[in-house]
Each structure stands twice: as C-alpha cells, then as structure tokens.
Amino acid sequence: MTLQLTVPNMACSACGDTITTAIKSIDPAATVTADPKTKRVDIETQASEDSIKQAITDAGYTVA
C-alpha cells in the first residue's frame, strides 16, 4: 500500500529522519521518503494507514 501524507510541522531533514524511524518501528520493510520542503511523506508499507498515522503522531508530529 502506498500512502502520501502531509506533515505540516516537519521542518528539517532531522524531522524527516525521526518520522522515518517512527514508521520503520511499525514496519521495518517500509520505504519512506520525507521531504521537509513540501511537508510530504511518501510511504510504501504493509502496515495500516491508521498505525502509520499513529506512529507519526506519537513521534510528535501532526498528520494533516
């Protein structure tokens, strides 16, 4: 499943790394591309959308 999420408070590449780590804690095989400029996170995962959103939220970020 491919997800395209917007994370408005992702400000820098370190934020992208934190979000990537949070997602990979749910699905280690996930492919994550986080772009702080567009605030967009593209995810290829087998995990549910709700669990991915929750992992991002738990890491301290907002999913729009």
Predicted model as a PDB file, atoms N, CA, C, CB and O in Angstrom, pLDDT in the B-factor column:
MODEL        1                                                                  
ATOM      1  N   MET A   1       0.841  -1.162   0.000  1.00 94.00           N  
ATOM      2  CA  MET A   1       0.000   0.000   0.000  1.00 94.00           C  
ATOM      3  C   MET A   1       0.895   1.237   0.000  1.00 94.00           C  
ATOM      4  CB  MET A   1      -0.961  -0.009   1.212  1.00 94.00           C  
ATOM      5  O   MET A   1       1.887   1.303   0.726  1.00 94.00           O  
ATOM      6  N   THR A   2       0.528   2.209  -0.822  1.00 97.00           N  
ATOM      7  CA  THR A   2       1.261   3.465  -0.880  1.00 97.00           C  
ATOM      8  C   THR A   2       0.437   4.545  -0.206  1.00 97.00           C  
ATOM      9  CB  THR A   2       1.592   3.854  -2.341  1.00 97.00           C  
ATOM     10  O   THR A   2      -0.745   4.723  -0.498  1.00 97.00           O  
ATOM     11  N   LEU A   3       1.086   5.266   0.705  1.00 97.00           N  
ATOM     12  CA  LEU A   3       0.433   6.377   1.395  1.00 97.00           C  
ATOM     13  C   LEU A   3       1.162   7.658   1.055  1.00 97.00           C  
ATOM     14  CB  LEU A   3       0.402   6.152   2.929  1.00 97.00           C  
ATOM     15  O   LEU A   3       2.386   7.662   0.925  1.00 97.00           O  
ATOM     16  N   GLN A   4       0.428   8.739   0.909  1.00 98.00           N  
ATOM     17  CA  GLN A   4       1.009  10.069   0.752  1.00 98.00           C  
ATOM     18  C   GLN A   4       0.381  10.933   1.835  1.00 98.00           C  
ATOM     19  CB  GLN A   4       0.760  10.666  -0.702  1.00 98.00           C  
ATOM     20  O   GLN A   4      -0.800  11.273   1.775  1.00 98.00           O  
ATOM     21  N   LEU A   5       1.194  11.282   2.828  1.00 98.00           N  
ATOM     22  CA  LEU A   5       0.697  12.053   3.959  1.00 98.00           C  
ATOM     23  C   LEU A   5       1.360  13.420   3.993  1.00 98.00           C  
ATOM     24  CB  LEU A   5       0.942  11.305   5.276  1.00 98.00           C  
ATOM     25  O   LEU A   5       2.498  13.583   3.552  1.00 98.00           O  
ATOM     26  N   THR A   6       0.649  14.384   4.513  1.00 98.00           N  
ATOM     27  CA  THR A   6       1.197  15.722   4.717  1.00 98.00           C  
ATOM     28  C   THR A   6       1.444  15.909   6.208  1.00 98.00           C  
ATOM     29  CB  THR A   6       0.236  16.828   4.159  1.00 98.00           C  
ATOM     30  O   THR A   6       0.555  15.695   7.032  1.00 98.00           O  
ATOM     31  N   VAL A   7       2.675  16.315   6.539  1.00 98.00           N  
ATOM     32  CA  VAL A   7       3.068  16.546   7.927  1.00 98.00           C  
ATOM     33  C   VAL A   7       3.491  18.017   8.032  1.00 98.00           C  
ATOM     34  CB  VAL A   7       4.239  15.564   8.380  1.00 98.00           C  
ATOM     35  O   VAL A   7       4.655  18.342   7.801  1.00 98.00           O  
ATOM     36  N   PRO A   8       2.541  18.917   8.383  1.00 97.00           N  
ATOM     37  CA  PRO A   8       2.806  20.361   8.342  1.00 97.00           C  
ATOM     38  C   PRO A   8       3.946  20.819   9.238  1.00 97.00           C  
ATOM     39  CB  PRO A   8       1.577  21.099   8.722  1.00 97.00           C  
ATOM     40  O   PRO A   8       4.607  21.807   8.918  1.00 97.00           O  
ATOM     41  N   ASN A   9       4.197  20.140  10.345  1.00 96.00           N  
ATOM     42  CA  ASN A   9       5.245  20.613  11.249  1.00 96.00           C  
ATOM     43  C   ASN A   9       6.574  19.877  11.064  1.00 96.00           C  
ATOM     44  CB  ASN A   9       4.784  20.466  12.679  1.00 96.00           C  
ATOM     45  O   ASN A   9       7.422  19.896  11.956  1.00 96.00           O  
ATOM     46  N   MET A  10       6.758  19.232   9.913  1.00 96.00           N  
ATOM     47  CA  MET A  10       8.068  18.670   9.566  1.00 96.00           C  
ATOM     48  C   MET A  10       8.907  19.824   9.012  1.00 96.00           C  
ATOM     49  CB  MET A  10       7.943  17.474   8.513  1.00 96.00           C  
ATOM     50  O   MET A  10       8.608  20.347   7.939  1.00 96.00           O  
ATOM     51  N   ALA A  11       9.963  20.224   9.743  1.00 96.00           N  
ATOM     52  CA  ALA A  11      10.684  21.437   9.397  1.00 96.00           C  
ATOM     53  C   ALA A  11      12.054  21.206   8.766  1.00 96.00           C  
ATOM     54  CB  ALA A  11      10.846  22.261  10.608  1.00 96.00           C  
ATOM     55  O   ALA A  11      12.576  22.083   8.077  1.00 96.00           O  
ATOM     56  N   CYS A  12      12.636  20.035   8.996  1.00 96.00           N  
ATOM     57  CA  CYS A  12      14.013  19.839   8.519  1.00 96.00           C  
ATOM     58  C   CYS A  12      14.257  18.352   8.254  1.00 96.00           C  
ATOM     59  CB  CYS A  12      15.046  20.387   9.555  1.00 96.00           C  
ATOM     60  O   CYS A  12      13.394  17.509   8.497  1.00 96.00           O  
ATOM     61  N   SER A  13      15.448  18.056   7.753  1.00 95.00           N  
ATOM     62  CA  SER A  13      15.754  16.661   7.439  1.00 95.00           C  
ATOM     63  C   SER A  13      15.805  15.799   8.697  1.00 95.00           C  
ATOM     64  CB  SER A  13      17.080  16.568   6.692  1.00 95.00           C  
ATOM     65  O   SER A  13      15.507  14.606   8.636  1.00 95.00           O  
ATOM     66  N   ALA A  14      16.181  16.387   9.845  1.00 97.00           N  
ATOM     67  CA  ALA A  14      16.173  15.621  11.098  1.00 97.00           C  
ATOM     68  C   ALA A  14      14.749  15.200  11.457  1.00 97.00           C  
ATOM     69  CB  ALA A  14      16.791  16.452  12.249  1.00 97.00           C  
ATOM     70  O   ALA A  14      14.527  14.102  11.968  1.00 97.00           O  
ATOM     71  N   CYS A  15      13.790  16.082  11.185  1.00 97.00           N  
ATOM     72  CA  CYS A  15      12.379  15.724  11.411  1.00 97.00           C  
ATOM     73  C   CYS A  15      12.010  14.544  10.504  1.00 97.00           C  
ATOM     74  CB  CYS A  15      11.432  16.953  11.137  1.00 97.00           C  
ATOM     75  O   CYS A  15      11.342  13.603  10.932  1.00 97.00           O  
ATOM     76  N   GLY A  16      12.449  14.611   9.261  1.00 97.00           N  
ATOM     77  CA  GLY A  16      12.179  13.524   8.324  1.00 97.00           C  
ATOM     78  C   GLY A  16      12.782  12.209   8.800  1.00 97.00           C  
ATOM     79  O   GLY A  16      12.173  11.148   8.661  1.00 97.00           O  
ATOM     80  N   ASP A  17      13.990  12.289   9.365  1.00 97.00           N  
ATOM     81  CA  ASP A  17      14.632  11.083   9.899  1.00 97.00           C  
ATOM     82  C   ASP A  17      13.845  10.514  11.075  1.00 97.00           C  
ATOM     83  CB  ASP A  17      16.072  11.389  10.331  1.00 97.00           C  
ATOM     84  O   ASP A  17      13.684   9.300  11.196  1.00 97.00           O  
ATOM     85  N   THR A  18      13.355  11.406  11.945  1.00 98.00           N  
ATOM     86  CA  THR A  18      12.565  10.961  13.098  1.00 98.00           C  
ATOM     87  C   THR A  18      11.280  10.284  12.634  1.00 98.00           C  
ATOM     88  CB  THR A  18      12.236  12.150  14.025  1.00 98.00           C  
ATOM     89  O   THR A  18      10.890   9.245  13.167  1.00 98.00           O  
ATOM     90  N   ILE A  19      10.631  10.875  11.644  1.00 98.00           N  
ATOM     91  CA  ILE A  19       9.391  10.300  11.114  1.00 98.00           C  
ATOM     92  C   ILE A  19       9.686   8.950  10.456  1.00 98.00           C  
ATOM     93  CB  ILE A  19       8.724  11.269  10.094  1.00 98.00           C  
ATOM     94  O   ILE A  19       8.934   7.993  10.639  1.00 98.00           O  
ATOM     95  N   THR A  20      10.767   8.873   9.701  1.00 98.00           N  
ATOM     96  CA  THR A  20      11.140   7.609   9.058  1.00 98.00           C  
ATOM     97  C   THR A  20      11.388   6.525  10.096  1.00 98.00           C  
ATOM     98  CB  THR A  20      12.389   7.796   8.186  1.00 98.00           C  
ATOM     99  O   THR A  20      10.934   5.392   9.933  1.00 98.00           O  
ATOM    100  N   THR A  21      12.104   6.864  11.160  1.00 98.00           N  
ATOM    101  CA  THR A  21      12.380   5.900  12.225  1.00 98.00           C  
ATOM    102  C   THR A  21      11.080   5.430  12.880  1.00 98.00           C  
ATOM    103  CB  THR A  21      13.317   6.518  13.283  1.00 98.00           C  
ATOM    104  O   THR A  21      10.911   4.243  13.162  1.00 98.00           O  
ATOM    105  N   ALA A  22      10.166   6.370  13.119  1.00 98.00           N  
ATOM    106  CA  ALA A  22       8.883   6.014  13.748  1.00 98.00           C  
ATOM    107  C   ALA A  22       8.091   5.048  12.871  1.00 98.00           C  
ATOM    108  CB  ALA A  22       8.048   7.278  14.021  1.00 98.00           C  
ATOM    109  O   ALA A  22       7.496   4.091  13.366  1.00 98.00           O  
ATOM    110  N   ILE A  23       8.091   5.311  11.562  1.00 98.00           N  
ATOM    111  CA  ILE A  23       7.353   4.434  10.643  1.00 98.00           C  
ATOM    112  C   ILE A  23       8.012   3.059  10.573  1.00 98.00           C  
ATOM    113  CB  ILE A  23       7.278   5.061   9.232  1.00 98.00           C  
ATOM    114  O   ILE A  23       7.327   2.036  10.561  1.00 98.00           O  
ATOM    115  N   LYS A  24       9.344   3.040  10.527  1.00 97.00           N  
ATOM    116  CA  LYS A  24      10.046   1.755  10.439  1.00 97.00           C  
ATOM    117  C   LYS A  24       9.942   0.948  11.733  1.00 97.00           C  
ATOM    118  CB  LYS A  24      11.510   1.986  10.097  1.00 97.00           C  
ATOM    119  O   LYS A  24      10.185  -0.259  11.725  1.00 97.00           O  
ATOM    120  N   SER A  25       9.587   1.596  12.842  1.00 97.00           N  
ATOM    121  CA  SER A  25       9.352   0.838  14.073  1.00 97.00           C  
ATOM    122  C   SER A  25       8.060   0.023  13.963  1.00 97.00           C  
ATOM    123  CB  SER A  25       9.285   1.790  15.290  1.00 97.00           C  
ATOM    124  O   SER A  25       7.893  -0.986  14.649  1.00 97.00           O  
ATOM    125  N   ILE A  26       7.159   0.466  13.104  1.00 96.00           N  
ATOM    126  CA  ILE A  26       5.906  -0.257  12.847  1.00 96.00           C  
ATOM    127  C   ILE A  26       6.118  -1.297  11.748  1.00 96.00           C  
ATOM    128  CB  ILE A  26       4.772   0.729  12.445  1.00 96.00           C  
ATOM    129  O   ILE A  26       5.674  -2.440  11.867  1.00 96.00           O  
ATOM    130  N   ASP A  27       6.805  -0.884  10.673  1.00 97.00           N  
ATOM    131  CA  ASP A  27       7.046  -1.761   9.525  1.00 97.00           C  
ATOM    132  C   ASP A  27       8.497  -1.584   9.063  1.00 97.00           C  
ATOM    133  CB  ASP A  27       6.045  -1.449   8.358  1.00 97.00           C  
ATOM    134  O   ASP A  27       8.795  -0.681   8.281  1.00 97.00           O  
ATOM    135  N   PRO A  28       9.400  -2.448   9.547  1.00 97.00           N  
ATOM    136  CA  PRO A  28      10.820  -2.306   9.185  1.00 97.00           C  
ATOM    137  C   PRO A  28      11.085  -2.386   7.683  1.00 97.00           C  
ATOM    138  CB  PRO A  28      11.625  -3.368   9.879  1.00 97.00           C  
ATOM    139  O   PRO A  28      12.119  -1.904   7.220  1.00 97.00           O  
ATOM    140  N   ALA A  29      10.192  -2.972   6.927  1.00 98.00           N  
ATOM    141  CA  ALA A  29      10.387  -3.104   5.483  1.00 98.00           C  
ATOM    142  C   ALA A  29       9.818  -1.920   4.710  1.00 98.00           C  
ATOM    143  CB  ALA A  29       9.749  -4.387   4.990  1.00 98.00           C  
ATOM    144  O   ALA A  29       9.904  -1.888   3.482  1.00 98.00           O  
ATOM    145  N   ALA A  30       9.253  -0.969   5.393  1.00 98.00           N  
ATOM    146  CA  ALA A  30       8.630   0.177   4.722  1.00 98.00           C  
ATOM    147  C   ALA A  30       9.666   1.015   3.982  1.00 98.00           C  
ATOM    148  CB  ALA A  30       7.884   1.049   5.737  1.00 98.00           C  
ATOM    149  O   ALA A  30      10.814   1.139   4.409  1.00 98.00           O  
ATOM    150  N   THR A  31       9.231   1.585   2.863  1.00 98.00           N  
ATOM    151  CA  THR A  31      10.046   2.550   2.138  1.00 98.00           C  
ATOM    152  C   THR A  31       9.456   3.926   2.406  1.00 98.00           C  
ATOM    153  CB  THR A  31      10.095   2.232   0.594  1.00 98.00           C  
ATOM    154  O   THR A  31       8.279   4.173   2.141  1.00 98.00           O  
ATOM    155  N   VAL A  32      10.289   4.822   2.938  1.00 98.00           N  
ATOM    156  CA  VAL A  32       9.801   6.137   3.368  1.00 98.00           C  
ATOM    157  C   VAL A  32      10.613   7.231   2.695  1.00 98.00           C  
ATOM    158  CB  VAL A  32       9.873   6.281   4.909  1.00 98.00           C  
ATOM    159  O   VAL A  32      11.843   7.202   2.711  1.00 98.00           O  
ATOM    160  N   THR A  33       9.918   8.195   2.105  1.00 98.00           N  
ATOM    161  CA  THR A  33      10.552   9.386   1.567  1.00 98.00           C  
ATOM    162  C   THR A  33       9.887  10.592   2.213  1.00 98.00           C  
ATOM    163  CB  THR A  33      10.444   9.442   0.005  1.00 98.00           C  
ATOM    164  O   THR A  33       8.700  10.843   2.005  1.00 98.00           O  
ATOM    165  N   ALA A  34      10.661  11.338   3.000  1.00 97.00           N  
ATOM    166  CA  ALA A  34      10.131  12.512   3.692  1.00 97.00           C  
ATOM    167  C   ALA A  34      10.801  13.759   3.135  1.00 97.00           C  
ATOM    168  CB  ALA A  34      10.351  12.406   5.229  1.00 97.00           C  
ATOM    169  O   ALA A  34      12.027  13.871   3.136  1.00 97.00           O  
ATOM    170  N   ASP A  35       9.981  14.699   2.658  1.00 97.00           N  
ATOM    171  CA  ASP A  35      10.509  15.935   2.062  1.00 97.00           C  
ATOM    172  C   ASP A  35      10.066  17.127   2.910  1.00 97.00           C  
ATOM    173  CB  ASP A  35      10.024  16.100   0.579  1.00 97.00           C  
ATOM    174  O   ASP A  35       8.899  17.517   2.860  1.00 97.00           O  
ATOM    175  N   PRO A  36      10.988  17.711   3.690  1.00 96.00           N  
ATOM    176  CA  PRO A  36      10.622  18.849   4.548  1.00 96.00           C  
ATOM    177  C   PRO A  36      10.143  20.073   3.753  1.00 96.00           C  
ATOM    178  CB  PRO A  36      11.812  19.241   5.407  1.00 96.00           C  
ATOM    179  O   PRO A  36       9.369  20.877   4.273  1.00 96.00           O  
ATOM    180  N   LYS A  37      10.589  20.220   2.515  1.00 96.00           N  
ATOM    181  CA  LYS A  37      10.183  21.386   1.717  1.00 96.00           C  
ATOM    182  C   LYS A  37       8.706  21.334   1.356  1.00 96.00           C  
ATOM    183  CB  LYS A  37      11.021  21.476   0.442  1.00 96.00           C  
ATOM    184  O   LYS A  37       8.010  22.346   1.430  1.00 96.00           O  
ATOM    185  N   THR A  38       8.232  20.173   0.972  1.00 97.00           N  
ATOM    186  CA  THR A  38       6.831  20.041   0.579  1.00 97.00           C  
ATOM    187  C   THR A  38       5.953  19.566   1.730  1.00 97.00           C  
ATOM    188  CB  THR A  38       6.706  19.081  -0.586  1.00 97.00           C  
ATOM    189  O   THR A  38       4.728  19.548   1.618  1.00 97.00           O  
ATOM    190  N   LYS A  39       6.591  19.178   2.848  1.00 97.00           N  
ATOM    191  CA  LYS A  39       5.896  18.641   4.037  1.00 97.00           C  
ATOM    192  C   LYS A  39       5.220  17.303   3.734  1.00 97.00           C  
ATOM    193  CB  LYS A  39       4.845  19.650   4.545  1.00 97.00           C  
ATOM    194  O   LYS A  39       4.310  16.884   4.449  1.00 97.00           O  
ATOM    195  N   ARG A  40       5.670  16.641   2.674  1.00 98.00           N  
ATOM    196  CA  ARG A  40       5.025  15.407   2.246  1.00 98.00           C  
ATOM    197  C   ARG A  40       5.867  14.193   2.606  1.00 98.00           C  
ATOM    198  CB  ARG A  40       4.764  15.437   0.746  1.00 98.00           C  
ATOM    199  O   ARG A  40       7.093  14.214   2.497  1.00 98.00           O  
ATOM    200  N   VAL A  41       5.183  13.127   3.040  1.00 98.00           N  
ATOM    201  CA  VAL A  41       5.841  11.863   3.338  1.00 98.00           C  
ATOM    202  C   VAL A  41       5.193  10.794   2.472  1.00 98.00           C  
ATOM    203  CB  VAL A  41       5.740  11.504   4.863  1.00 98.00           C  
ATOM    204  O   VAL A  41       3.991  10.550   2.571  1.00 98.00           O  
ATOM    205  N   ASP A  42       5.982  10.165   1.633  1.00 98.00           N  
ATOM    206  CA  ASP A  42       5.517   9.064   0.793  1.00 98.00           C  
ATOM    207  C   ASP A  42       5.981   7.765   1.435  1.00 98.00           C  
ATOM    208  CB  ASP A  42       6.050   9.194  -0.682  1.00 98.00           C  
ATOM    209  O   ASP A  42       7.156   7.608   1.768  1.00 98.00           O  
ATOM    210  N   ILE A  43       5.050   6.841   1.604  1.00 98.00           N  
ATOM    211  CA  ILE A  43       5.339   5.599   2.327  1.00 98.00           C  
ATOM    212  C   ILE A  43       4.816   4.416   1.538  1.00 98.00           C  
ATOM    213  CB  ILE A  43       4.717   5.621   3.743  1.00 98.00           C  
ATOM    214  O   ILE A  43       3.659   4.400   1.116  1.00 98.00           O  
ATOM    215  N   GLU A  44       5.668   3.430   1.342  1.00 98.00           N  
ATOM    216  CA  GLU A  44       5.251   2.142   0.779  1.00 98.00           C  
ATOM    217  C   GLU A  44       5.327   1.152   1.928  1.00 98.00           C  
ATOM    218  CB  GLU A  44       6.162   1.692  -0.460  1.00 98.00           C  
ATOM    219  O   GLU A  44       6.415   0.865   2.428  1.00 98.00           O  
ATOM    220  N   THR A  45       4.188   0.628   2.352  1.00 98.00           N  
ATOM    221  CA  THR A  45       4.156  -0.198   3.561  1.00 98.00           C  
ATOM    222  C   THR A  45       3.052  -1.241   3.501  1.00 98.00           C  
ATOM    223  CB  THR A  45       3.972   0.675   4.793  1.00 98.00           C  
ATOM    224  O   THR A  45       2.107  -1.139   2.719  1.00 98.00           O  
ATOM    225  N   GLN A  46       3.204  -2.236   4.346  1.00 97.00           N  
ATOM    226  CA  GLN A  46       2.159  -3.240   4.519  1.00 97.00           C  
ATOM    227  C   GLN A  46       1.336  -2.948   5.769  1.00 97.00           C  
ATOM    228  CB  GLN A  46       2.771  -4.646   4.600  1.00 97.00           C  
ATOM    229  O   GLN A  46       0.316  -3.594   6.009  1.00 97.00           O  
ATOM    230  N   ALA A  47       1.783  -1.963   6.575  1.00 97.00           N  
ATOM    231  CA  ALA A  47       1.066  -1.596   7.792  1.00 97.00           C  
ATOM    232  C   ALA A  47      -0.173  -0.774   7.437  1.00 97.00           C  
ATOM    233  CB  ALA A  47       1.987  -0.806   8.755  1.00 97.00           C  
ATOM    234  O   ALA A  47      -0.263  -0.210   6.346  1.00 97.00           O  
ATOM    235  N   SER A  48      -1.120  -0.713   8.366  1.00 97.00           N  
ATOM    236  CA  SER A  48      -2.343   0.044   8.114  1.00 97.00           C  
ATOM    237  C   SER A  48      -2.077   1.548   8.154  1.00 97.00           C  
ATOM    238  CB  SER A  48      -3.422  -0.329   9.139  1.00 97.00           C  
ATOM    239  O   SER A  48      -1.141   2.015   8.804  1.00 97.00           O  
ATOM    240  N   GLU A  49      -2.919   2.285   7.448  1.00 97.00           N  
ATOM    241  CA  GLU A  49      -2.784   3.743   7.429  1.00 97.00           C  
ATOM    242  C   GLU A  49      -2.920   4.301   8.843  1.00 97.00           C  
ATOM    243  CB  GLU A  49      -3.841   4.379   6.494  1.00 97.00           C  
ATOM    244  O   GLU A  49      -2.185   5.211   9.228  1.00 97.00           O  
ATOM    245  N   ASP A  50      -3.861   3.755   9.617  1.00 97.00           N  
ATOM    246  CA  ASP A  50      -4.064   4.251  10.985  1.00 97.00           C  
ATOM    247  C   ASP A  50      -2.824   4.046  11.842  1.00 97.00           C  
ATOM    248  CB  ASP A  50      -5.261   3.553  11.633  1.00 97.00           C  
ATOM    249  O   ASP A  50      -2.460   4.932  12.615  1.00 97.00           O  
ATOM    250  N   SER A  51      -2.167   2.893  11.721  1.00 97.00           N  
ATOM    251  CA  SER A  51      -0.983   2.640  12.548  1.00 97.00           C  
ATOM    252  C   SER A  51       0.174   3.548  12.132  1.00 97.00           C  
ATOM    253  CB  SER A  51      -0.560   1.161  12.444  1.00 97.00           C  
ATOM    254  O   SER A  51       0.951   3.982  12.983  1.00 97.00           O  
ATOM    255  N   ILE A  52       0.297   3.840  10.843  1.00 98.00           N  
ATOM    256  CA  ILE A  52       1.336   4.752  10.377  1.00 98.00           C  
ATOM    257  C   ILE A  52       1.077   6.160  10.899  1.00 98.00           C  
ATOM    258  CB  ILE A  52       1.407   4.754   8.840  1.00 98.00           C  
ATOM    259  O   ILE A  52       1.987   6.823  11.395  1.00 98.00           O  
ATOM    260  N   LYS A  53      -0.166   6.611  10.783  1.00 98.00           N  
ATOM    261  CA  LYS A  53      -0.509   7.955  11.285  1.00 98.00           C  
ATOM    262  C   LYS A  53      -0.258   8.046  12.785  1.00 98.00           C  
ATOM    263  CB  LYS A  53      -1.986   8.295  10.974  1.00 98.00           C  
ATOM    264  O   LYS A  53       0.228   9.063  13.277  1.00 98.00           O  
ATOM    265  N   GLN A  54      -0.591   6.982  13.508  1.00 98.00           N  
ATOM    266  CA  GLN A  54      -0.389   6.983  14.955  1.00 98.00           C  
ATOM    267  C   GLN A  54       1.105   7.047  15.287  1.00 98.00           C  
ATOM    268  CB  GLN A  54      -1.027   5.729  15.590  1.00 98.00           C  
ATOM    269  O   GLN A  54       1.496   7.754  16.215  1.00 98.00           O  
ATOM    270  N   ALA A  55       1.933   6.327  14.549  1.00 98.00           N  
ATOM    271  CA  ALA A  55       3.381   6.346  14.795  1.00 98.00           C  
ATOM    272  C   ALA A  55       3.944   7.749  14.578  1.00 98.00           C  
ATOM    273  CB  ALA A  55       4.103   5.334  13.874  1.00 98.00           C  
ATOM    274  O   ALA A  55       4.791   8.206  15.345  1.00 98.00           O  
ATOM    275  N   ILE A  56       3.473   8.429  13.535  1.00 98.00           N  
ATOM    276  CA  ILE A  56       3.932   9.796  13.267  1.00 98.00           C  
ATOM    277  C   ILE A  56       3.473  10.734  14.380  1.00 98.00           C  
ATOM    278  CB  ILE A  56       3.406  10.292  11.897  1.00 98.00           C  
ATOM    279  O   ILE A  56       4.234  11.587  14.839  1.00 98.00           O  
ATOM    280  N   THR A  57       2.237  10.571  14.804  1.00 98.00           N  
ATOM    281  CA  THR A  57       1.702  11.398  15.898  1.00 98.00           C  
ATOM    282  C   THR A  57       2.469  11.146  17.186  1.00 98.00           C  
ATOM    283  CB  THR A  57       0.201  11.114  16.113  1.00 98.00           C  
ATOM    284  O   THR A  57       2.805  12.087  17.905  1.00 98.00           O  
ATOM    285  N   ASP A  58       2.747   9.880  17.482  1.00 97.00           N  
ATOM    286  CA  ASP A  58       3.491   9.529  18.701  1.00 97.00           C  
ATOM    287  C   ASP A  58       4.910  10.106  18.681  1.00 97.00           C  
ATOM    288  CB  ASP A  58       3.553   8.001  18.865  1.00 97.00           C  
ATOM    289  O   ASP A  58       5.498  10.349  19.734  1.00 97.00           O  
ATOM    290  N   ALA A  59       5.457  10.322  17.480  1.00 97.00           N  
ATOM    291  CA  ALA A  59       6.795  10.908  17.354  1.00 97.00           C  
ATOM    292  C   ALA A  59       6.760  12.422  17.540  1.00 97.00           C  
ATOM    293  CB  ALA A  59       7.399  10.565  15.989  1.00 97.00           C  
ATOM    294  O   ALA A  59       7.808  13.068  17.552  1.00 97.00           O  
ATOM    295  N   GLY A  60       5.564  12.992  17.686  1.00 97.00           N  
ATOM    296  CA  GLY A  60       5.446  14.417  17.962  1.00 97.00           C  
ATOM    297  C   GLY A  60       5.065  15.277  16.769  1.00 97.00           C  
ATOM    298  O   GLY A  60       5.218  16.498  16.804  1.00 97.00           O  
ATOM    299  N   TYR A  61       4.568  14.641  15.713  1.00 98.00           N  
ATOM    300  CA  TYR A  61       4.219  15.393  14.511  1.00 98.00           C  
ATOM    301  C   TYR A  61       2.730  15.274  14.226  1.00 98.00           C  
ATOM    302  CB  TYR A  61       5.035  14.900  13.306  1.00 98.00           C  
ATOM    303  O   TYR A  61       2.054  14.360  14.699  1.00 98.00           O  
ATOM    304  N   THR A  62       2.243  16.219  13.444  1.00 97.00           N  
ATOM    305  CA  THR A  62       0.836  16.272  13.090  1.00 97.00           C  
ATOM    306  C   THR A  62       0.658  15.768  11.664  1.00 97.00           C  
ATOM    307  CB  THR A  62       0.282  17.707  13.242  1.00 97.00           C  
ATOM    308  O   THR A  62       1.413  16.148  10.769  1.00 97.00           O  
ATOM    309  N   VAL A  63      -0.328  14.923  11.452  1.00 97.00           N  
ATOM    310  CA  VAL A  63      -0.669  14.458  10.105  1.00 97.00           C  
ATOM    311  C   VAL A  63      -1.907  15.211   9.661  1.00 97.00           C  
ATOM    312  CB  VAL A  63      -0.905  12.903  10.067  1.00 97.00           C  
ATOM    313  O   VAL A  63      -2.949  15.152  10.314  1.00 97.00           O  
ATOM    314  N   ALA A  64      -1.791  15.919   8.549  1.00 93.00           N  
ATOM    315  CA  ALA A  64      -2.930  16.704   8.052  1.00 93.00           C  
ATOM    316  C   ALA A  64      -3.864  15.831   7.243  1.00 93.00           C  
ATOM    317  CB  ALA A  64      -2.449  17.890   7.200  1.00 93.00           C  
ATOM    318  O   ALA A  64      -4.880  16.312   6.741  1.00 93.00           O  
TER     319      ALA A  64                                                      
ENDMDL                                                                          
END                                                                             
